[in-house]
Amino acid sequence: QIQAYRVSGTATLRVLGTLALTVPAHILTPDNAAPVDVACIYTMDSTGNLAFPATPCTNQVVGLIYTGSQYVAVGANGLAGSTTALLMTSPDGNSWTDRAPPTSAPFLAGVATSGSLTVAVGAGGTILTSTDGASWTPVVSGTTQALNGVSWSGALWVVVGDGGTVLTSPDGSKWTVQNSGTKAPLLSVTHNGTRFVAVGSANTLITSP
């Protein structure tokens, strides 16, 4: 089953739970909020045919955005057992640079951008911010829960995570823990122009204006 939809203004195809950007080279990422499956960097020709990598995948890529000037991908280095956080950037989807994120967290699970600021979140309450994609700064989140998703409304950042965690920030540097009304793990959050919507396990769905 193939579903067409859009991410960061770029037409995309979801193929068997993976995400492929329709540009000269692409990241395929499993449709999960945490790195539990294998994903790699693939290429796609003008007809949409995938060219699979010559060597086995060694990383798990679970989050991908386009900032307006570059791609940012997050996930985990390694396929199983002990992993380290993965953070890569690319100007064109072909050449990727490992940014060696300043965290001991085993994985990063989500990434979002305002255009001028990019925020990545992950295990152990990890929040990293960057204005250029090359240099990343850890900030205090106020929680040790795994953080799974992040979204920007144009005026407010919202991060969601395990234990019903919801954090908000106007600037990405100072975060406030909010009462979500649930203890269910929250896996993803988005903003539709008027309100935030977050979803999680056990059919959990919460909204906020």
Secondary structure, 3 states (H helix, E strand, C coil): CEEEEEECCEEEEEECCEEEECCCEEECCCCCCCCCCCCCEEEECCCCCEECCCCCCCEEEEEEEECCCCEEEEEEECCCCCCEEEEEEECCCCCCEECCCCCCCCCEEEEEECCCCEEEEEHHHEEEEECCCCCCEEECCCCCCCEEEEEECCCCEEEEEHHHEEEEECCCCCCEEECCCCCCCEEEEEECCCCEEEEECCCCEEEEC
